[in-house]
Amino acid sequence: DESKTVHMVFTDSSSMAKAFHPAATMGTTLTPPDFSKEFAVGIALSPGTEDRKVTIEAVEYENNTAKIFYRIQTTGKNLTYSTKPAILIAVHKGDVNHVEFLENGKKVNRFDL
């Protein structure tokens, strides 16, 4: 449900850390974005017991706008616990002034940088 999806744009490490509290996980090295050249975008779904995943399909640049194309996938399974699926990616800053989020090709949100 689009209304329960949260879209985020981070232009510095402190705002990103407040939202995500990054921590290393087993076997994974976390590399923070280089905020002099990149910004970070995040997508988080509402808590629920349905097995879901957020997948970034593409990032396209057009007219000073970074367009983040993503899809929410569900397996149809119900879990015995609640999850809040989220994804965080670094995006090249370049001459980007706006970020648009497109879920299944439909624009659902826009941020001005």
C-alpha positions as a LaTeX table, in Angstrom:
\begin{tabular}{lrrr}
\hline
Residue & $x$ (\AA) & $y$ (\AA) & $z$ (\AA) \\
\hline
Asp1 & 0.00 & 0.00 & 0.00 \\
Glu2 & 1.62 & 3.26 & $-1.16$ \\
Ser3 & 0.22 & 5.27 & 1.77 \\
Lys4 & 2.13 & 3.08 & 4.20 \\
Thr5 & 5.43 & 3.27 & 2.31 \\
Val6 & 7.94 & 5.80 & 3.65 \\
His7 & 10.36 & 7.46 & 1.22 \\
Met8 & 13.52 & 9.13 & 2.52 \\
Val9 & 16.36 & 11.20 & 1.08 \\
Phe10 & 19.55 & 11.79 & 3.06 \\
Thr11 & 22.16 & 14.37 & 2.07 \\
Asp12 & 24.45 & 13.89 & 5.09 \\
Ser13 & 25.60 & 11.05 & 7.32 \\
Ser14 & 24.05 & 12.36 & 10.55 \\
Ser15 & 20.49 & 12.43 & 9.18 \\
Met16 & 20.94 & 8.95 & 7.71 \\
Ala17 & 22.35 & 7.57 & 10.97 \\
Lys18 & 19.39 & 8.98 & 12.94 \\
Ala19 & 16.93 & 7.15 & 10.69 \\
Phe20 & 18.76 & 3.87 & 10.13 \\
His21 & 21.22 & 3.38 & 13.02 \\
Pro22 & 23.58 & 1.42 & 10.74 \\
Ala23 & 25.30 & $-1.57$ & 12.28 \\
Ala24 & 27.50 & $-4.27$ & 10.83 \\
Thr25 & 25.93 & $-7.66$ & 10.33 \\
Met26 & 27.56 & $-11.06$ & 10.13 \\
Gly27 & 29.83 & $-11.18$ & 7.11 \\
Thr28 & 28.67 & $-7.82$ & 5.74 \\
Thr29 & 30.80 & $-4.71$ & 5.55 \\
Leu30 & 28.75 & $-1.54$ & 5.45 \\
Thr31 & 30.13 & 1.25 & 3.27 \\
Pro32 & 28.51 & 4.62 & 3.89 \\
Pro33 & 27.87 & 6.91 & 0.92 \\
Asp34 & 30.44 & 9.57 & 0.05 \\
Phe35 & 28.12 & 12.51 & 0.67 \\
Ser36 & 30.39 & 14.86 & $-1.30$ \\
Lys37 & 29.46 & 12.90 & $-4.47$ \\
Glu38 & 26.34 & 10.96 & $-3.47$ \\
Phe39 & 23.16 & 11.12 & $-1.48$ \\
Ala40 & 21.20 & 8.21 & $-0.04$ \\
Val41 & 17.60 & 7.23 & $-0.65$ \\
Gly42 & 15.60 & 4.87 & 1.49 \\
Ile43 & 12.28 & 3.10 & 1.12 \\
Ala44 & 10.61 & 1.47 & 4.13 \\
Leu45 & 7.37 & $-0.47$ & 4.26 \\
Ser46 & 4.92 & $-0.47$ & 7.14 \\
Pro47 & 5.28 & $-3.26$ & 9.70 \\
Gly48 & 3.41 & $-6.41$ & 8.84 \\
Thr49 & 3.43 & $-10.20$ & 8.89 \\
Glu50 & 3.18 & $-10.63$ & 5.11 \\
Asp51 & 6.51 & $-11.70$ & 3.54 \\
Arg52 & 7.54 & $-8.66$ & 1.42 \\
Lys53 & 10.65 & $-7.27$ & $-0.23$ \\
Val54 & 11.54 & $-3.88$ & $-1.77$ \\
Thr55 & 13.58 & $-4.12$ & $-4.98$ \\
Ile56 & 15.22 & $-1.19$ & $-6.76$ \\
Glu57 & 14.72 & $-1.74$ & $-10.49$ \\
Ala58 & 16.53 & 1.32 & $-11.87$ \\
Val59 & 17.81 & 4.81 & $-11.20$ \\
Glu60 & 17.41 & 7.16 & $-14.14$ \\
Tyr61 & 18.55 & 10.77 & $-14.50$ \\
Glu62 & 16.44 & 13.27 & $-16.45$ \\
Asn63 & 16.17 & 17.08 & $-16.24$ \\
Asn64 & 18.07 & 17.39 & $-12.93$ \\
Thr65 & 15.86 & 14.66 & $-11.44$ \\
Ala66 & 16.93 & 11.26 & $-10.14$ \\
Lys67 & 14.07 & 8.82 & $-10.70$ \\
Ile68 & 14.08 & 5.82 & $-8.35$ \\
Phe69 & 12.10 & 2.94 & $-9.87$ \\
Tyr70 & 11.19 & 0.23 & $-7.38$ \\
Arg71 & 8.82 & $-2.68$ & $-6.88$ \\
Ile72 & 7.32 & $-4.23$ & $-3.76$ \\
Gln73 & 7.25 & $-8.00$ & $-4.05$ \\
Thr74 & 5.25 & $-10.37$ & $-1.89$ \\
Thr75 & 5.53 & $-14.13$ & $-1.63$ \\
Gly76 & 1.97 & $-14.55$ & $-0.40$ \\
Lys77 & 3.29 & $-16.18$ & 2.77 \\
Asn78 & 2.33 & $-14.98$ & 6.22 \\
Leu79 & 5.14 & $-14.92$ & 8.75 \\
Thr80 & 4.81 & $-15.72$ & 12.45 \\
Tyr81 & 6.49 & $-12.39$ & 13.24 \\
Ser82 & 6.27 & $-8.80$ & 12.02 \\
Thr83 & 8.84 & $-7.26$ & 9.67 \\
Lys84 & 9.42 & $-3.76$ & 8.30 \\
Pro85 & 11.25 & $-4.30$ & 4.99 \\
Ala86 & 13.53 & $-1.43$ & 3.95 \\
Ile87 & 16.25 & $-0.66$ & 1.45 \\
Leu88 & 18.87 & 2.08 & 1.40 \\
Ile89 & 21.01 & 2.93 & $-1.63$ \\
Ala90 & 23.58 & 5.56 & $-2.61$ \\
Val91 & 22.74 & 7.68 & $-5.66$ \\
His92 & 25.17 & 9.79 & $-7.71$ \\
Lys93 & 24.60 & 13.47 & $-6.90$ \\
Gly94 & 25.75 & 15.08 & $-10.16$ \\
Asp95 & 23.41 & 17.97 & $-10.97$ \\
Val96 & 20.37 & 16.40 & $-9.30$ \\
Asn97 & 17.95 & 18.85 & $-7.67$ \\
His98 & 14.94 & 16.54 & $-7.31$ \\
Val99 & 14.27 & 12.91 & $-6.43$ \\
Glu100 & 11.18 & 11.07 & $-7.62$ \\
Phe101 & 10.06 & 7.67 & $-6.35$ \\
Leu102 & 8.18 & 5.49 & $-8.83$ \\
Glu103 & 6.48 & 2.34 & $-7.54$ \\
Asn104 & 5.70 & $-0.07$ & $-10.36$ \\
Gly105 & 6.33 & 2.80 & $-12.80$ \\
Lys106 & 3.86 & 5.19 & $-11.11$ \\
Lys107 & 5.20 & 8.37 & $-9.46$ \\
Val108 & 4.30 & 8.22 & $-5.75$ \\
Asn109 & 6.55 & 10.87 & $-4.18$ \\
Arg110 & 8.97 & 13.70 & $-4.97$ \\
Phe111 & 11.62 & 15.52 & $-2.92$ \\
Asp112 & 13.49 & 18.73 & $-3.70$ \\
Leu113 & 17.15 & 18.74 & $-2.64$ \\
\hline
\end{tabular}
